[in-house]
Amino acid sequence: MTNKYNMPDARGHFGPYGGTFVAETLIRPIQELNEAYHRYLQDSDFLAELDADLQHYVGRPSPLYYAERWSRELGGAQIYLKREDLNHTGSHKINNTVGQALLAKRMGKTRIIAETGAGQHGVATATVAARLGLECVVYMGAVDVARQSLNVYRMKLLGAKVVAVESGSKTLKDALNEALRDWVTNVDNTFYIIGTVAGPHPYPAMVRDFQAILGREAKQQCQEMTGRLPDALVACVGGGSNAIGLFYPFIDDESVKMYGVEAAGDGIETGRHSAPLSAGRPGVLHGNRTYLMADDDGEIIETHSISAGLDYPGVGPEHSWLKDTGRANYVAITDDEALEGFYALTRMEGIIPALESSHAMAYTMKLAPTMNKDQIIIVNLSGRGDKDMQTMAKREGILL
Amino acid sequence: MSRLAAKFEELSQNGRKALIPFITAGDPNPAFTVPMMHAMVKAGADVIELGVPFSDPMADGPVIQRASERALAHKMSLRRTLEIAMEFRRTDTKTPLVLMGYLNPIEAMGYEGFANAAQRADVDGVLTVDLPPEEGEACAAELKARDIDTIFLLAPNSSAERIKKMGEIGSGYLYYVSLKGVTGAGHLNTADVEQKLKEIRANASLPVGIGFGVKDAETARTVAGIGDGVVVGSALISHIEANPDDPERAKSAIIAMLSAMRQAMDN
């Protein structure tokens, strides 16, 4: 697969981005994790167990589905959906939690913590913790607890303790702060499963490596189905794990354009959005240097998005690097446009996407008509919309 | 010799330990901070750590988190914290002053711009919680060029090798985080701290301030028997939190606590 591209460097830097910006108490556990990650990603027993879990527990490979009717309707490029919504627990998040949980087990950790926004990563973490019999605590912003109550209930059913975080903006960034505080307090027995390609090294690279399976599959499936590479890839970007999972195996294939879709919320011009790559600036948060939404004083700005999973002021450092080098393009889709994407896929293809993934669908609706009919787009359908039924019903004035 | 080095040397000659209070700049309001700093010096503070409010204080417990939130509600910032430092210096040119905070406000200002501003404000040291030495060379170099000390944290799980490294590139003092946890957490274990201090002494020659978990005069006395300085933050700030409508009362309570610590440490 990727040969020329060799990011990050040994210290976790993607050019000026990434790195290890943490308080001293976390240095040792991060070093231990880094060693374990490098060791086990070469370990054939570990890889065999991971592959078996991905196949039999997660349900991989996920299909690459040709959205024929939607492609015809849009009248441009042919659209293929990478069906991560069909994974166990309903999103791409489980690819990573299965991997990190196996690592936790190998490292002898007995307690798992995680942060979650939409709850998909929390559910995926609670799921693997249940399966391995590990104690699990999930931190979730109080605002997100309210808007994703179905996932909160799922996590509790799975035996996890869900802690509603009341500090700051009460969303994903504050959940991450709280998880870091827990980790610093319980470093000896606790493994922190970060859900996205952010955090201190090795998380951005490790989470990417666990998610890259979806891109490798998509590449192979596209070859098998069409005999060629796609012309464009489209994926939503909050922290950016589903996007990097899709992009990474194609980075050296220069003919393949990449589009990361951020959440423009009420519109970039309103300031109420979650689009650091489109409208932010580089800074340091949660252990890495990356594009952030911060004010002139370096204080983090509150973000907004209809989708809890994209409501984050930072982004994985590798995306910052891919933006600066021009290898990937980053665009933004408003809440209203995302809703159009949500309804379009639901009615044209009978697939209800998550609100996060709906941002990718909405951009596809803009992109496909500008392309020729013999061109191919692969869109990452990163999660299913079941968790968003309450949000959608409420918007439509329906009481469930 | 820097103000910090001179202060620790003077204390050492007198057989005393440094009392190092921490407050967050602008908490509960911007006008409170400078008079509070002067009052703390009068009550026996040897060094002041002035917290720079940050929106996402990942290493802090709830008390200092809320102090940051109160300060930010008054539009406090790194820039305004430096103004407070400058104002403090107008009437106190002796007490070493250390800024403690997180990296992003410094990144936003730029390392050079920040170092210049810190020099103008006559700040003596900078402690950046989320800037470990492996990422901190560029910033430390800018500060060093202006004779400002870079203070590093040491933790219970820091290796001997790291202690040695911090002792070489850090200056002023080393800040030993006495427990695995956030500021204001639990109780520190004296035997553990004593044990670790032996390892730190064996690998670094800088004075060692001990913080996180110093709750009252009694712990201050115990910690003073182990390290070269005692850092106290959350215990003081909790008085600000307990008196939301009466900052003067909070101030008196903070002074009373510091005086009691000073007395306990000196006797």
Interface residues (C-beta under 8 A of the other chain):
Chain A: R11 G19 T20 F21 V22 A23 E24 T25 I27 R28 P29 S167 G168 K173 D174 N177 L180 R181 V184 T185 N186 V187 D188 R281 P282 G283 V284 L285 H286 G287 R289 L292 A294 D296 D297 G298 E299 I300
Chain B: P53 F54 S55 D56 P57 M58 A59 D60 G61 P62 Q65 E69 L72 S77 L78 R79 Y102 L103 N104 P105 I106 E107 A108 M109 V129 D130 L131 P132 E134 E135 F152 L153 L154 A155 P156 N157 S158 S159 R162 V177 K180 G181 V182 A185
